[in-house]
């Protein structure tokens, strides 16, 4: 039976000595100028009376009838200047904090909110339920490469309040930072804030150490979601970090040219960030660009194309040029349809490699997702973990020191001999040889044999679920969260708000 080494939860960002860039300084300047021209002359739709009034009050050109906001460049830059380049997304204790923008490397997400799952016991596809979120959160909590997480799938057994049930499942099953991508209305957002206050200990402690954040998806092209933007305003008022994701599909919801698609992405995300800074100057923000393409023959959506990855690296550069941290969205769900196939391997290798080398502050990582984030298969999280471990080693480069130059060893061993028995070789191999890889041998004395990696990954996942239990929240906090979610289940105002979208 394969077993991972048991350890307390920790986090492990990857810092790269190797750097990559797609755009030069002049190209960055051109896209920034084009973005500001689009915002000033074309504008972005904000279908929220509160948001429209806030923009109008600070001097933006607002048409309340069409809900269109046009933003002068100097006004945009005034509010972007208050968005912090670095801030903290808190875990349950300081050693689990994600220090966004600190330059210490790329922190990896365990993302999700998929509607379907491959049942771990039967292998059959089915709709996901709340217990699936609990299981996946415990797996993510165990793995150091995962620094923060979403509810991995939808709690389809909980109806319209499933986003709040997902948060409850995560808060009770991980000590790491939790983010929501599906709390998309102002009433649910208020419940989510109250849950975060219970976990943090008070409103003041939540402001100091936000244990919750939100990712809001914009609507391409050049629009915001009403419920999402109103939820974002609630979160921003409470010092909860808010990220904005643009999802341009080249040739469909964005121009067929990466530079034009990136212009739209920056216009959508920067306009949202400006709104949160109007509400609460200094609240944490980040940008995520998740480009895609369509098969012109069938209309099928693809996330892992090479064009999309180039655009993603450019998105990191553009976000940083505006002083905003970035979440790289590199093929976190992929377009592949089967665990262990060649497409799953190459998409996740080069996409994560690019994210790290581009210097992304965060990136979607070992999620276990397929089919453009519509299907979760638990074992894949360990395949992704293996890829990220290789990337960590490769991007770390090579140490050149008097010790590693090894002149004394070379002189001692001389010619026509071997280094295998030298004490320095033994020490070095302890760090070089990864013994808990899922590409594992069975260790039989009569001869070693490579095992099926899928089989090993399943054993490892089973071992985590049977052996790893994060430190639980205090009983009174768990009870308070349970009361809040139960109240949301009965809240007719919340149900009307969601149906109104």
For each residue, the residues with C-beta under 8 A, 3 or more apart:
1: 459 463
2: 438 440 451 456 459 460 463
3: 459 460 463
4: 142 436 460 463 464
5: 436
6: 467 468
7: 10 144
8:
9: 96 141 142 144 174 175 176 470
10: 7 95 96 144
11: 91 95 96 98 107 144 146 147 176
12: 144 145 147 392
13: 104 105 106 107 108 147
14: 105 106 108 356 388 391 392 395
15: 104 105 106 395 396
16: 19 105 106 356 357 359 395 396
17: 395 396 397
18: 357 394 395 397
19: 16 357 358 359
20: 313 354 357 358
21: 24 313 317 358
22: 310 313 314 317
23: 27 28 31 314 317 318
24: 21 27 28
25: 28 29
26: 29 30
27: 23 24 30 31 259
28: 23 24 25 31 32 317 318 321
29: 25 26 32 33
30: 26 27 33 34 259
31: 23 27 28 34 35 259 262 263 266 314 318
32: 28 29 35 36 266 318 321 322
33: 29 30 36 37
34: 30 31 37 38 259 263
35: 31 32 38 39 263 266 267 270
36: 32 33 39 40 73 76
37: 33 34 40 41 73
38: 34 35 41 42 222 263 264 267
39: 35 36 42 43 44 70 71 73 76 267 270 271
40: 36 37 43 70 71 72 73
41: 37 38 70
42: 38 39 70 222 267
43: 39 40 61 68 69 70 71 222
44: 39 68 69 71 222 223 224 267 268 271
45: 66 67 68 69 219 222 223 224
46: 51 52 55 67 68 69 224 229 271 275
47: 67 223 224 225 226 229
48: 51 52 67 224 226 229 230 233
49: 52 53 64
50: 53 54 230 233
51: 46 48 54 55 69 224 229 230 233 275
52: 46 48 49 55 56 62 64 67 69
53: 49 50 56 57
54: 50 51 57 58 275 278 279
55: 46 51 52 58 60 62 69 71 275 278
56: 52 53 59 60 62 64
57: 53 54
58: 54 55 75 79 278
59: 56 72 75
60: 55 56 69 70 71 72 75
61: 43 69 70 71 72
62: 52 55 56 68 69 70
63: 66 67 68 69
64: 49 52 56 67
65:
66: 45 63
67: 45 46 47 48 52 63 64
68: 43 44 45 46 62 63
69: 43 44 45 46 51 52 55 60 61 62 63 271
70: 39 40 41 42 43 60 61 62
71: 39 40 43 44 55 60 61 75 76 271 274
72: 40 59 60 61 75 76
73: 36 37 39 40 76 77
74: 77 78
75: 58 59 60 71 72 78 79 274
76: 36 39 71 72 73 79 80 270 271 274
77: 73 74 80 81
78: 74 75 81 82
79: 58 75 76 82 83 273 274 277 278 281
80: 76 77 83 270 273 274 277 322 323 324
81: 77 78 323
82: 78 79 277 281 282
83: 79 80 273 276 277 282 283 284 285 323 324
84: 87 101 282 284 285
85: 101 323 324 325
86: 99 100 101 102 325
87: 84 100 101 241 284 325
88: 97 98 99 100 209 210
89: 97 98 100 148 177 179 210 213 241 284
90: 96 97 98 177 200 209 210 211
91: 11 94 95 96 97 98 148 175 176 177 211
92: 96 175 176 211 471
93: 96 175
94: 91 97
95: 10 11 91
96: 9 10 11 90 91 92 93 175 176 177
97: 88 89 90 91 94 177 209
98: 11 88 89 90 91 107 147 148 177 362
99: 86 88 102 104
100: 86 87 88 89 107 241 284 286 325 361 362
101: 84 85 86 87 325 361
102: 86 99
103:
104: 13 15 99
105: 13 14 15 16 356
106: 13 14 15 16 328 355 356 359 360 361 362 363
107: 11 13 98 100 147 148 361 362 363
108: 13 14 145 146 147 362 363 364 365 366 388
109: 146 147 148 149 150 179 327 332 362 363 364 365 367
110: 136 140 146 148 149 150 152 365 366 367 368 381
111: 149 150 152 181 332 333 364 367 369 373
112: 136 149 150 151 152 153 367 368 369 373 376
113: 150 151 152 153 154 166 181 182 373
114: 117 128 152 153 154 333 369 373 374 375 376
115: 127 128 153 154 156 374
116: 125 126 127 128 153 374 375 376
117: 114 125 126 127 128 132 153 375 376 377
118: 123 124 125 375 376 377 378
119: 122 123 124 125 126
120: 135 378 458 461 462
121:
122: 119
123: 118 119
124: 118 119
125: 116 117 118 119 375
126: 116 117 119
127: 115 116 117 154 156
128: 114 115 116 117 132 133 153 154 155 156 376
129: 132 155 156 157
130: 133 134 155 157 158 162 165 166 169
131: 134 135 169
132: 117 128 129 135 136 152 153 376
133: 128 130 136 137 151 152 153 155 165 166 169 170 173
134: 130 131 137 138 169 172 173
135: 120 131 132 138 139 378 465
136: 110 112 132 133 139 140 152 153 368 376 378 381
137: 133 134 140 141 149 151 152 169 170 173 174
138: 134 135 141 142 173 174 464 465 468 469 470
139: 135 136 142 143 378 381 461 464 465 468
140: 110 136 137 143 146 149 152 174 176 366 381
141: 9 137 138 146 149 173 174 175 176 468 470
142: 4 9 138 139 464 468
143: 139 140 146 366 381 385
144: 7 9 10 11 12
145: 12 108 365 366 385 388 389
146: 11 108 109 110 140 141 143 149 176 365 366
147: 11 12 13 98 107 108 109 176 177 362
148: 89 91 98 107 109 110 176 177 178 179 213 362
149: 109 110 111 112 137 140 141 146 152 170 174 176 177 178 179
150: 109 110 111 112 113 166 170 178 179 180 181 215
151: 112 113 133 137 154 155 163 166 167 169 170 180 182
152: 110 111 112 113 114 132 133 136 137 140 149 367 368 376
153: 112 113 114 115 116 117 128 132 133 136 376
154: 113 114 115 127 128 151 162 166 182
155: 128 129 130 133 151 158 162 165 166 169
156: 115 127 128 129 162
157: 129 130 162
158: 130 155 161 162 165 489
159: 162 489
160: 494 495 498 499
161: 158 164 165 188 485 488 489 494
162: 130 154 155 156 157 158 159 165 166 182
163: 151 166 167 180 182 183 184 188 192
164: 161 167 168 183 188 191 192 195 484 485 488
165: 130 133 155 158 161 162 168 169 485
166: 113 130 133 150 151 154 155 162 163 169 170 180 182
167: 151 163 164 170 171 178 180 183 192 195 212
168: 164 165 171 172 195 481 482 485
169: 130 131 133 134 137 151 155 165 166 172 173
170: 133 137 149 150 151 166 167 173 174 178
171: 167 168 174 178 195 199 211 473 481
172: 134 168 169 472 473 478 481
173: 133 134 137 138 141 169 170 470
174: 9 137 138 140 141 149 170 171 178 470
175: 9 91 92 93 96 141 470 471
176: 9 11 91 92 96 140 141 146 147 148 149
177: 89 90 91 96 97 98 147 148 149 211 212 213
178: 148 149 150 167 170 171 174 211 212 213
179: 89 109 148 149 150 212 213 214 215
180: 150 151 163 166 167 183 192 212 213 214 215
181: 111 113 150 214 215 216 217
182: 113 151 154 162 163 166
183: 163 164 167 180 188 189 192 214 231
184: 163 188 216 225 227 228 231 501
185: 188 189 227 230 231 494 497 498 501
186: 189 190 227 230 231 233 234 497
187: 190 191 491 493 494 497 498
188: 161 163 164 183 184 185 191 192 231 488 494 497 498
189: 183 185 186 192 193 214 230 231 232 234 235
190: 186 187 193 194 234
191: 164 187 188 194 195 484 485 487 488 491 494
192: 163 164 167 180 183 188 189 195 196 212 235
193: 189 190 196 197 206 212 234 235 238 240
194: 190 191 197 198 484
195: 164 167 168 171 191 192 198 199 212 481 484 485
196: 192 193 199 200 206 210 211 212 238 240
197: 193 194 200 201 202 203 206
198: 194 195 477 480 481 484
199: 171 195 196 211 212 473 477 481
200: 90 196 197 205 206 209 210 211
201: 197 205 206
202: 197 205 206
203: 197 206 207 238
204: 207 208
205: 200 201 202 208 209
206: 193 196 197 200 201 202 203 209 210 211 212 238 239 240
207: 203 204 210 238 239
208: 204 205
209: 88 90 97 200 205 206
210: 88 89 90 196 200 206 207 213 239 240 241 284
211: 90 91 92 171 177 178 196 199 200 206
212: 167 177 178 179 180 192 193 195 196 199 206 235 240
213: 89 148 177 178 179 180 210 235 240 241 242 243 284
214: 179 180 181 183 189 231 232 235 240 241 242 243
215: 150 179 180 181 242 243 244 245 288 327
216: 181 184 224 225 228 229 231 232 242 243 244 245 272
217: 181 225 228 245 246 247
218: 223 224 225 244 245 246 247 268 269 272
219: 45 223 224 225 268
220: 223 246 247 248 249 253 254 264 265 268
221: 248 253 254 264 268
222: 38 42 43 44 45 264 267 268
223: 44 45 47 218 219 220 268
224: 44 45 46 47 48 51 216 218 219 228 229 268 271 272
225: 47 184 216 217 218 219 228 229 501
226: 47 48 229 230 501
227: 184 185 186 230 231 497 498 501
228: 184 216 217 224 225 231 232
229: 46 47 48 51 216 224 225 226 232 233 272 275
230: 48 50 51 185 186 189 226 227 233 234
231: 183 184 185 186 188 189 214 216 227 228 234 235
232: 189 214 216 228 229 235 236 242 244 272 275 276
233: 48 50 51 186 229 230 236 237 275 276 279
234: 186 189 190 193 230 231 237 238
235: 189 192 193 212 213 214 231 232 238 240 241 242
236: 232 233 239 240 242 275 276 279 280 283
237: 233 234 279 280
238: 193 196 203 206 207 234 235
239: 206 207 210 236 280 283 284
240: 193 196 206 210 212 213 214 235 236 283
241: 87 89 100 210 213 214 235 283 284 285 286
242: 213 214 215 216 232 235 236 272 273 276 283 284 285
243: 213 214 215 216 285 286 287 288 327
244: 215 216 218 232 268 269 272 273 285 286 287 288
245: 215 216 217 218 269 287 288 289 290 327 329
246: 217 218 220 264 265 266 268 269 287 288 289 290
247: 217 218 220 253 290 291 292
248: 220 221 253 254 261 262 264 265 289 291 292
249: 220 252 253 254 291 292 293 294 301
250: 254 255 256 257 258 261 291 292 293 307 308 311
251: 254 255 256 293 294 296
252: 249 294
253: 220 221 247 248 249
254: 220 221 248 249 250 251 260 261 264 265 291
255: 250 251 260 261 263 264
256: 250 251 260
257: 250 260 261
258: 250 261 262 291 307 310 311 314
259: 27 30 31 34 262 263
260: 254 255 256 257 263 264
261: 248 250 254 255 257 258 264 265 291 311
262: 31 248 258 259 265 266 289 311 314 315 318
263: 31 34 35 38 255 259 260 266 267
264: 38 220 221 222 246 248 254 255 260 261 267 268
265: 220 246 248 254 261 262 268 269 289 291 315
266: 31 32 35 246 262 263 269 270 287 318 319 322
267: 35 38 39 42 44 222 263 264 270 271
268: 44 218 219 220 221 222 223 224 244 246 264 265 271 272
269: 218 244 245 246 265 266 272 273 287 288 289 319
270: 35 39 76 80 266 267 273 274 287 322 324
271: 39 44 46 69 71 76 224 267 268 274 275
272: 216 218 224 229 232 242 244 268 269 275 276
273: 79 80 83 242 244 269 270 276 277 285 287 324
274: 71 75 76 79 80 270 271 277 278
275: 46 51 54 55 229 232 233 236 271 272 278 279
276: 83 232 233 236 242 272 273 279 280 283 285
277: 79 80 82 83 273 274 280 281 282 283 285
278: 54 55 58 79 274 275 281
279: 54 233 236 237 275 276 283
280: 236 237 239 276 277 283
281: 79 82 277 278
282: 82 83 84 277
283: 83 236 239 240 241 242 276 277 279 280
284: 83 84 87 89 100 210 213 239 241 242 325
285: 83 84 241 242 243 244 273 276 277 324 325
286: 100 241 243 244 319 324 325 326 327 361 362
287: 243 244 245 246 266 269 270 273 315 318 319 322 324 325 326 327
288: 215 243 244 245 246 269 315 326 327 328 329
289: 245 246 248 262 265 269 311 312 315 318 319 326 329
290: 245 246 247 303 312 329
291: 247 248 249 250 254 258 261 265 307 308 311 312 315
292: 247 248 249 250 301 302 303 305 308 372
293: 249 250 251 301 302 305 307 308
294: 249 251 252 299 300 301 302
295: 298 299 300 302
296: 251
297:
298: 295
299: 294 295
300: 294 295
301: 249 292 293 294 335 372
302: 292 293 294 295 305 308 335 372
303: 290 292 308 331 332 333 334 335 372
304: 308 309 331 334 335 336 343 347 351
305: 292 293 302 308 309
306: 309 310
307: 250 258 291 293 310 311
308: 250 291 292 293 302 303 304 305 311 312 331
309: 304 305 306 312 313 330 331 350 351 354
310: 22 258 306 307 313 314
311: 250 258 261 262 289 291 307 308 314 315
312: 289 290 291 308 309 315 316 328 329 330 351 354 355 358
313: 20 21 22 309 310 316 317 328 354 355 358
314: 22 23 31 258 262 310 311 317 318
315: 262 265 287 288 289 291 311 312 318 319 326 328
316: 312 313 319 320 326 328 355 358 359 360
317: 21 22 23 28 313 314 320 321 358
318: 23 28 31 32 262 266 287 289 314 315 321 322
319: 266 269 286 287 289 315 316 322 324 325 326
320: 316 317 323 324 325 326 359
321: 28 32 317 318
322: 32 80 266 270 287 318 319
323: 80 81 83 85 320
324: 80 83 85 270 273 285 286 287 319 320
325: 85 86 87 100 101 284 285 286 287 319 320 361 362
326: 286 287 288 289 315 316 319 320 360 361 362
327: 109 215 243 245 286 287 288 360 361 362 363 364
328: 106 288 312 313 315 316 354 355 358 360 362 363 364
329: 245 288 289 290 312 332 363 364
330: 309 312 351 352 354 355 363 364
331: 303 304 308 309 334 335 347 348 351 352
332: 109 111 303 329 364 365 367 369 373
333: 111 114 303 367 369 370 371 372 373 374
334: 303 304 331 343 344 347 348 369 370 371 372
335: 301 302 303 304 331 343 347 371 372
336: 304 341 343 344 347 370 371
337: 341 370 371
338: 341 344 370
339: 344 370 377 379 380 383 454
340: 344 345 383 453 454
341: 336 337 338 344 345
342: 345 346
343: 304 334 335 336 346 347
344: 334 336 338 339 340 341 347 348 370 380 383
345: 340 341 342 348 349 383 387
346: 342 343 349 350
347: 304 331 334 335 336 343 344 350 351
348: 331 334 344 345 351 352 383 384 387
349: 345 346 352 353 387 390 391
350: 309 346 347 353 354
351: 304 309 312 330 331 347 348 354 355
352: 330 331 348 349 355 356 363 365 384 387 388 391
353: 349 350 356 357 391 394 395
354: 20 309 312 313 328 330 350 351 357 358
355: 106 312 313 316 328 330 351 352 358 360 363
356: 14 16 105 106 352 353 359 360 363 391 395
357: 16 18 19 20 353 354 395
358: 19 20 21 312 313 316 317 328 354 355
359: 16 19 106 316 320 356
360: 106 316 326 327 328 355 356 363
361: 100 101 106 107 286 325 326 327
362: 98 100 106 107 108 109 147 148 286 325 326 327 328
363: 106 107 108 109 327 328 329 330 352 355 356 360
364: 108 109 111 327 328 329 330 332 367
365: 108 109 110 145 146 332 352 384 388
366: 108 110 140 143 145 146 380 381 382 384 385 388
367: 109 110 111 112 152 332 333 364 373 376 380 381 384
368: 110 112 136 152 376 377 378 379 380 381 384
369: 111 112 114 332 333 334 373 374 375 376 380
370: 333 334 336 337 338 339 344 374 375 376 377 380
371: 333 334 335 336 337 374 375
372: 292 301 302 303 333 334 335
373: 111 112 113 114 332 333 367 369
374: 114 115 116 333 369 370 371
375: 114 116 117 118 125 369 370 371
376: 112 114 116 117 118 128 132 136 152 153 367 368 369 370
377: 117 118 339 368 370 380
378: 118 120 135 136 139 368 381 458 461
379: 339 368 382 383 454 457 458 460 461
380: 339 344 366 367 368 369 370 377 383 384 457
381: 110 136 139 140 143 366 367 368 378 384 385 461
382: 366 379 385 386 438 457 460 461
383: 339 340 344 345 348 379 380 386 387 438 453 457
384: 348 352 365 366 367 368 380 381 387 388
385: 143 145 366 381 382 388 389 438
386: 382 383 389 390 437 438 439
387: 345 348 349 352 383 384 390 391
388: 14 108 145 352 365 366 384 385 391 392
389: 145 385 386 392 393 434 437
390: 349 386 387 393 394
391: 14 349 352 353 356 387 388 394 395
392: 12 14 388 389 395 396
393: 389 390 396
394: 18 353 390 391
395: 14 15 16 17 18 353 356 357 391 392
396: 15 16 17 392 393
397: 17 18
398: 404
399: 404
400: 404 405
401: 404 405
402: 405 407
403: 406
404: 398 399 400 401
405: 400 401 402
406: 403 409 410 424
407: 402 410 411
408: 411 412
409: 406 412 413 419 422 424
410: 406 407 413
411: 407 408 414
412: 408 409 422
413: 409 410 417 418 419 422
414: 411 417
415:
416:
417: 413 414
418: 413 421
419: 409 413 422 425
420: 425
421: 418 425
422: 409 412 413 419 425 426
423: 426 427
424: 406 409 427 428
425: 419 420 421 422 428 429
426: 422 423 429 430
427: 423 424 430
428: 424 425 431 432
429: 425 426 432 433
430: 426 427 433
431: 428
432: 428 429
433: 429 430
434: 389 437
435:
436: 4 5 440
437: 386 389 434 440
438: 2 382 383 385 386 453 456 457 460
439: 386 450 453 456
440: 2 436 437 450 451 453 456
441: 448 449 450 451
442: 448 449 451
443: 448
444: 447 448 449
445:
446:
447: 444
448: 441 442 443 444
449: 441 442 444
450: 439 440 441
451: 2 440 441 442 455 456
452: 455 456
453: 340 383 438 439 440 456 457
454: 339 340 379 457 458
455: 451 452 458 459
456: 2 438 439 440 451 452 453 459 460
457: 379 380 382 383 438 453 454 460 461
458: 120 378 379 454 455 461 462
459: 1 2 3 455 456 462 463
460: 2 3 4 379 382 438 456 457 463 464
461: 120 139 378 379 381 382 457 458 464 465
462: 120 458 459 465 466
463: 1 2 3 4 459 460 466 467
464: 4 138 139 142 460 461 467 468
465: 135 138 139 461 462 468
466: 462 463
467: 6 463 464
468: 6 138 139 141 142 464 465
469: 138 472
470: 9 138 141 173 174 175
471: 92 175
472: 172 469 478
473: 171 172 199 477 478 481
474: 477 478
475: 478 479
476: 479 480
477: 198 199 473 474 480 481
478: 172 472 473 474 475 481 482
479: 475 476 482 483
480: 198 476 477 483 484
481: 168 171 172 195 198 199 473 477 478 484 485
482: 168 478 479 485 486
483: 479 480 486 487
484: 164 191 194 195 198 480 481 487 488
485: 161 164 165 168 191 195 481 482 488 489
486: 482 483 489 490
487: 191 483 484 490 491
488: 161 164 188 191 484 485 491 494
489: 158 159 161 485 486
490: 486 487
491: 187 191 487 488 494 495
492: 495 496
493: 187 496 497
494: 160 161 185 187 188 191 488 491 497 498
495: 160 491 492 498 499
496: 492 493 499 500
497: 185 186 187 188 227 493 494 500 501
498: 160 185 187 188 227 494 495 501
499: 160 495 496
500: 496 497
501: 184 185 225 226 227 497 498
